[in-house]
Amino acid sequence: MALIIDNKKLTDGIYLMRVSSNIQAPRPGQFVMLRPEGDGLFLARPISVMDWENGVWTFLYKVVGKGTEAMSRLESRDDIFMFGPMGNGFGRVLPLEKIRKAVLIGGGMGIAPMYGLAKALRKTGAHVKIHLGFTDEPILRKEFSDVADELVINVGGYVTDDVRFEQGPVYFACGPDPMMKAAARKAREAGAELIVSLESRMACGMGACLGCTIDTTKGSKRVCKDGPCFRYEEVTGLGK
Amino acid sequence: MKNPVIAASGTFGFGIEYEEYFDPTILGGVSSKGLTLRPSRGNAGIRVWETPMGMLNSIGLENPGVEHFVSHEALEMRKLGCAVIANLGGHSEEDYVTGAEMLNGCDIDILELNISCPNVKSGGMAFGTDPDQAADITSKVKAVTRHPLMVKLTPNAGDIVAVARACEEAGADGLSLINTVLGMAIDVRAEKAVFNNVYAGLSGPAIMPIALRMVHQVAHAVSIPVSGLGGISTAEDAIAFIMAGASTVQVGATTFRDPMAMVNIIKGLEEYAEKKSLKNIQDIRGIV
């Protein structure tokens, strides 16, 4: 069980929620399963960890359905059912301490995992450039500038238009489908190294239900257990 | 079995997915993900959809195939320290018989014959809705398998009691019921069905009263053991199924909701038996 510390509305339908729980600390790029109690919800929802500090978990989410709508009504000191952390995290795809220069690209709610990743990369001494894309109002500008060497914000356009892909830096991307496809195309053209974090509908988050299976060059993979972080070239639909 | 709680097929992988949460040794048994003769990629499109206190799924039996299971997953499952059940689905009579023959090559405790999956285009549930077809496939598999045979029934049969009786007469050593209830979801904004296959299987607490009624009917109509499942999420639910006549219970979708659900159910059954001074939880079997 976990306890809501606060649950702030940042802009229309977008919330920043802090939760206290002593479950195992996450690695950058992992997620947890969250289920508000008492709303008749059957399944928990996979939500990316934006930040973790001494048992305080920060989640950024957008209201898109019943689960996130129930989540948005939670108040300080309410209980929330939480288990995890789940998934491989970015470091299981490529050891983070080996990275000297990283370019992080986040679109919409895909900005969330980039925050924790940026923090971890900065700790190992890497140079971190962050590109964030928003449809209208930018959020968390201050927070992201605190964990970046360079921060570029795009509003209303294509965040990938601002990114120059080249060999050398490691690129990370998380965001809506068109953004991921554009990032993959540009990475391929430049021969750049790109790691993506994918989103999927899930029932269990553990690798048991097979609700989130995707096609990859290495056969069927589960976004929850084998991912959510993958090399882009492995993911069918992004790779070619 | 050390207790009557079994992880239901399709909700517990091959037993190792939940090892970070609890030691599967505490379970009575684990039923494998539904196997098919050849490896299957499963269904395209959306595969899971939440419903009021339940969920629809259209996974479509994604699995590595019987041959791979025999040489890999079955060996891993044997190490779980509980009863190992191989769940076998199929698209044709030949699939089932050949699959069962191949499973003779591995060390399992029970073969669960899945004639009730609603999510495969051919075969699957079709074998479980008609008593004659169910009996036919049961006797053919029984003739070749060296393992105890448990047939998993579908609630989508017109008369599940008739199917149950037909399977018993055809040589089934046990029955498990119910598989998922055929359901549907529509994306109203997109004006189309959520699932590529249009229909999908409903599970979770929403179907429990239906499952309980069917277990009660079937357990009173046959003399072979019945494994009850369908929406069990607490020890009290499990006790209700045993009172209705089930020898064992299976927990499925609820494990998705709460990975520790089976641990709590096992603990709750022990506490209940102690409180009621039962030597064995089976003492309450069929009392309703």
HADDOCK unambig.tbl for C-alpha pairs under 7 A between the chains (distance, minus, plus):
assign (segid A and resid 40 and name CA) (segid B and resid 52 and name CA) 6.81 0.50 0.50
assign (segid A and resid 40 and name CA) (segid B and resid 53 and name CA) 6.23 0.50 0.50
assign (segid A and resid 41 and name CA) (segid B and resid 53 and name CA) 6.32 0.50 0.50
assign (segid A and resid 42 and name CA) (segid B and resid 50 and name CA) 6.86 0.50 0.50
assign (segid A and resid 42 and name CA) (segid B and resid 53 and name CA) 4.84 0.50 0.50
assign (segid A and resid 42 and name CA) (segid B and resid 54 and name CA) 5.76 0.50 0.50
assign (segid A and resid 42 and name CA) (segid B and resid 257 and name CA) 6.25 0.50 0.50
assign (segid A and resid 43 and name CA) (segid B and resid 50 and name CA) 6.78 0.50 0.50
assign (segid A and resid 43 and name CA) (segid B and resid 256 and name CA) 6.91 0.50 0.50
assign (segid A and resid 43 and name CA) (segid B and resid 257 and name CA) 4.92 0.50 0.50
assign (segid A and resid 44 and name CA) (segid B and resid 257 and name CA) 6.15 0.50 0.50
assign (segid A and resid 202 and name CA) (segid B and resid 48 and name CA) 6.83 0.50 0.50
assign (segid A and resid 203 and name CA) (segid B and resid 48 and name CA) 6.56 0.50 0.50
assign (segid A and resid 203 and name CA) (segid B and resid 256 and name CA) 5.89 0.50 0.50
assign (segid A and resid 204 and name CA) (segid B and resid 256 and name CA) 4.26 0.50 0.50
assign (segid A and resid 204 and name CA) (segid B and resid 257 and name CA) 6.80 0.50 0.50
assign (segid A and resid 206 and name CA) (segid B and resid 17 and name CA) 6.19 0.50 0.50
assign (segid A and resid 207 and name CA) (segid B and resid 17 and name CA) 6.15 0.50 0.50
assign (segid A and resid 208 and name CA) (segid B and resid 11 and name CA) 5.70 0.50 0.50
assign (segid A and resid 208 and name CA) (segid B and resid 12 and name CA) 5.22 0.50 0.50
assign (segid A and resid 208 and name CA) (segid B and resid 13 and name CA) 4.65 0.50 0.50
assign (segid A and resid 208 and name CA) (segid B and resid 17 and name CA) 6.16 0.50 0.50
assign (segid A and resid 209 and name CA) (segid B and resid 10 and name CA) 6.31 0.50 0.50
assign (segid A and resid 209 and name CA) (segid B and resid 11 and name CA) 5.45 0.50 0.50
assign (segid A and resid 210 and name CA) (segid B and resid 59 and name CA) 6.66 0.50 0.50
assign (segid A and resid 211 and name CA) (segid B and resid 47 and name CA) 5.11 0.50 0.50
assign (segid A and resid 211 and name CA) (segid B and resid 48 and name CA) 5.58 0.50 0.50
assign (segid A and resid 211 and name CA) (segid B and resid 59 and name CA) 6.34 0.50 0.50
